[in-house]
Amino acid sequence: MKLLGYIVKSLWGHRSRTMLTVAGSAVALFVFCFIQSIQEGMRDLRSRQEANGSLIVFQANKFCPATSHLPQDYDQQIRKFNGVKDVIPIQVFTNNCRASLDVVVFYGVPPHKLRTARDFEFIQGDWNEFETHQDAAVVGQAVAARRGIEVGDKFSIGDLSVNVAGIYRSNNPAEENYIYSHLEFLQRRQGAYLVGTVTQLEVLLQPDADLEAVSTRIDDLYRAGPVETNTRSKGVFQAKSLGDLSQLIEMAHYLGLACVGLVLALVATTTLMSVEDRIQEHAVLRTLGFSGSKVFGVVLAESTLLSLAGGILGVGIALITLKLSSLSVGAEAVTVAFIPSFRLAGIGLLLALVTGMGAGVVPAWYASRTEIVPALRSV
């Protein structure tokens, strides 16, 4: 700590090189945080749905929500099963079934069931306005921020237009990317064609219910028609809907590791260049009584400070950008939120610290082993 002023002056003496190294480290850790934030969102989605204990009934052999059409009266039969607490009929509309960073998902749900089926809090608007007007909708704050939607606006996507009655927030970040409207309103979107059918049924189970047994019983009941079903836990259903997208998110982990490697190489190169430029200076320090281990510590501190400066800058900008942009990625009407968190910030800064120390070991060892007389002769 006593040598901190000297270390800072040494780095500032080569300010162009220092600033470029810090900027490079910041960019690499910015990318790392973005990659980690979507992986955080995927983990959060999986953990919530595993704890949710609900089932999704979908039409068998169908993928995109636009192709699934189940008779709505299936809910009356399923509700009678042992272990079933409630059944929610849902009509889904999405502007894009493929992977997209700006997917808009409408869930048409009976208003009286929505309050019990979803755990969210109104932050703007009036619930009664939503309940009493069939063309009204409530919008998650993430999609509202991304699309610039406010209460009282008329929001349109494709041939679908709704009046925004409220904006809600949820402790589930993915939930804030959905728009909820009236079931019948979405069913009548294409005339009478969809009336009496739904995209899917969400089956809420009692705490002691056996998910596998209930899902098997549902599929066995409708195996012979009129429309065959495929029933899975909500977590499994969402994972399958995300499909290749989830694999790409997992593969992005290697890109994150590459970013860490880039920081390591960048800081190590800069520190080694600094050591070679200041070989005489280190020799003078040795003649003044500095031990090899103290010179080692000075150089190691320089590399660590460089990496930490880049880490603080990159992580800070990444978290602010993620918070303000409310980004999400989705496929087949299932969204995954980019989640900025203190945990993510801690991981980023810890990596910057460890990488800086690792990058400085070789240059520091080189500086600490410098022979005094040959180094001074080169002055």
N, C-alpha and C positions, 0 to 999 in steps of 0.2 A: 504493500500500500504506500510506503514511503517513496517508492520509485514511480508512482502513478503519473506524476507530473512529467517526469522524464520520458515515460513511455508515450504519453499523449503528444509531447513535443516531437518525438521521433517520428510518429505516424504523421503528424501535421507537416513535418518537414518535407514529406513526399505526398502532398495533399491530393494531387491528381491520381496517383496510383491508389492511395487509400480510398478515395471517393469512388473510384471505379470498382474496386474490390467490394466495398460495402454495397454498392448498387447491384453488382452481380449476385452477391449473396442474398440481398433482399428479393430480387426477382425469383431466384430459385426457391426460397422459402415461401414466397407468395404463391407460387404454383403448388408447392407441397401442401400448403394450408387449404387451397381450393380442392385438391384431390382428397385430402383427409376429411374435409367437411361433407362431401357427398358420401364417403364411406361411413362417417358418423351418422348421416341421415339414414343410410341403409340399415345400420345396426340398430338404430333407434326404432325404425319401422318394424323390424323383425321382433325385437324384444317386446314391444307394445302388443303386437298381434298374438304372440305366443301366450301372453298373459291375459289376452282379451277373452278367450274361451268362446268364440262364436264361429259359426259356419257360413259359408257362402254356397248357395245352390245356383248353379249356372247350367245353361243348356249344354248337353253333351256334344263333344266334337266341334265346339265353337270357340272362337278366340276373341276377336274384337267385340266389344259390347254391342256394336251396331247389328251384329248377326245373331245375338241371343234373344229368343222370344219365348218366355215361359208363361203358361196360363197363370193369371194372378190368383185364381182361387186355389192354387196349390198351398197358399199360406194357411187356409182354413184347415186342410188335412194335416199339415205338418205341425200346426199349433197343438194338436191333440196328442202328439207323441210324448211319452214319458221323458222327462228331463228338459223339455223345451219350455222356456219362459215366455218368449214372444217371437213373432216372425215379422220382419219388415220388408214389404215389397219395395223394390227400388228400380226406377227407370233411369238409365244412364245415357247421357249425351256427351260426346267429346268432339273437339274440332280436329283431333288427330290421333289415330290409333297407334301410329308409329312413335318411335322415340323422339322426344322433342323437349327443348328447354322452355317452351312457352305453351305447354298444353293447357287447355281450358276444359275442366270437367264439371258437368252439371249432374247432380244427383236429385232425381225427383222422388220425394218421400212424402207420405201423409204427414201433414204438419203436427198432428197430435202425437205421432210416434217419434218425430224428430227430437223433441226435447228429452225423451227418455233414452233414445238410441245413441245420442252423441253428447259428449261432455264438452260444451263450449260456453263462452260468456259473451253476451252482447256488449260491444264497446261504443257502438253508434246505432241509432235507429230505434224502431219500435216493433216488438214481437207481434202485437195485435195487428199492425199494418201488414205483416207477412201472412198471418193466419187468415185474415179476412179478404185478401185480394189474391186471386188465383194466379195472376201474372207477376206476382212479387217473388223476390228471391233474397236470400241472405248470403253474404259473400265473405269468405275467409280473408283476414287482413293481409296475408301474403299476396294473394292474387289481386286484391284491391290496390295494394301499393305498387305492384308490378304493372298493372293496367291503368292506374290513375282513376280508380272507381271511387265515387263518393255516394253517400245516402241521398236518394232522390234522383240519381242518374238513371237513364235508360241505357242498359248495356245490351249490345247485340253481338252475336257471333254466328256467322253463316245466316241461316234463315230463322234463328231463334233470338227473340228479344224479351228482356225481363226488366221490371222496375226494381231498383235496389232499395229494399226496405230496411236493411241493416247490415252491419259489418261485425263479425265476431272474431274472437281470438280463442285459441285452444292451447292446452299444455302439450298437445301433439303437433309438432311443426308441420308434418305432412297434411294434417287435417285442414290447415289454414290455406291450402291450395285448391279447395273445392268450393263450388257454388251450389247451394241447396234451394230447390224450387218445389212447387207442388207436383205430386205424382201425376195427377190427371192432366195438368198443364203440359207436361212433357209427353204424355201419352197421346194427346190431341195435336201435337206439333205437326203431324203428317195426316191430318184428317182423322178418320175413324179407324185407320189401319192398325194402330197400336193399342187402342182401347181394349182393356181386358187382358193385356199381356204386360209383362215386366221383363227387364233385362236380367235381374237376379233377385234372389231372396236371401236376406241376411237372417240367420237363425240364432237368436240369443238363448243361451243354455243356462240351466241351473248350475250352481257351483259344483255339485257332485255328479253332473252328467258325464257320460262316456262319449267323447267326441266321435271316436271311430264307430261305435255302435249306432249312434244316431245318424251319422252320415251314410253308413251302409244301409240302414233301414230306409232312408229317403230314396236312395238310388234304386234299391230293390223294388220299392213301390211303383216307381215310374219307368222301370226298365222296359216294360211292354207298351209304354205310351200313356197318354197321347203325345207327350214330348219327353224324351229321355233326359235325365239330369246327370250332372257331375257335381258331387258335393265334396268340398274340402274345407279344412280349417281356414280361417281368414288369412292367417300368415302364409300358409302354403299356396292359397289362391293368389295372393299378391305377388309372392315370389315367382310363381309360374307366369303371371301376367307380365312381370318385368323381364322374364326370360333372358335373352341375350344381353339386355342392358345391364342386368345384375352381374353377368360375367365380365362385361367390359369394365364395370366399376371395380370389381375385384382385381382385374388385370392392371388397372390404373395404379394399384399399390406399387408396382414395379417402377412406374414413372416417378412416383414419390421418392423411392429409394434412389433413383437416378439423380433427382434434384439434390438429395443429401450428398451424393458422390460429387456433384458439380461444385457444391460449396466447399467440400473437402479439398478438391483439386485446386480451386481458385484461391482459397486462403493459403494453402501450402505453397503454391507457386509465388504468390505475393510476398509471403514471409521469407522464403528462400532468397528471392531477389533482394529483399531488404537486408538480409544477413550478408550477402555477397557485396553489396554496396557499402556496408558499414563494417567491414572486416577490421579496418584499422581502429575504428571507434571501440570495438569490442576488445581489441588488444590493449588500448589505453585503459579501459575499465579494469582489465586484469592487472596492469601495472599499478593501479590505484588501490589494489587490494581486494577487488571483487573475485570471489571464487568462481570456478567453472559452473558450479551448481546455481550460483546467483545469476550469472549470465544466461544460463539455461532458463531460469525462471522469468527473466526479463523478456526474452524472445517468445517464450510460451505465452506470457501475458499479452504481448502484442497481437499474436495470432488469435487468441481467445477474444480480445477486445474487438478486433476486426469482425470476427464472425458474429459476436453478440450484437454489434451495432447493426449489421445487415439483418440479423434475425429479428431484432426489435422493430426495425423499419418494415420489413417484409410481412411479418406476422400482424403488425398493427394495421397496415393498409389492407391486408386480406380480410381481417375481421370486420373492419369498417365497411368495406365493399360488400361483403356477404350480408351484413346486417341491413344495409340500405337497399340492396338490390332484391332481397327476398327471392333468391333464385330457387328453382326446383327443376327436376327432370322427370319426365313421365313416359309411360307407354301403356297402351290398352286401359286408359282411365285410372291408372294407379300412379301416384306421384311420390317422389322421394325428395325431401327438402335438403338443401345445403345448410348444414347446421353449424354456425359459429358458436364456440363455447370457450369457457375458461380452460377446460381440459385440453382443447385443441391448441390454445395459446401456450399452455404449459409444455405440451409436447414439442411445439415448434421452437420455443426458447431453449428447452433442454437439448434438443438436437443441435441448435446453433452453438450452445456451450460445449457440448461433447465434440462436435465436429471441429470447432476452433482449437480445442486442446489437442485433438488428434492430428490436425493439420500442422500444428507447431512443433511436434515432437522431433521430427528429423531436422528441420532448420535449427532448432534450439540445441540439439545435440551437436550439430556441425559448428555452431558458434561457440559452444562451451569447450570444444576440443581445439580451438584455434591456438597455434603456437605463437607466443608473444613476439619473439625476435624476428622471425620471417615476416610476420604481419607488419611490424613497425618499419622494416626495411623497405616495404613497398610504398611507404608514405611519400 
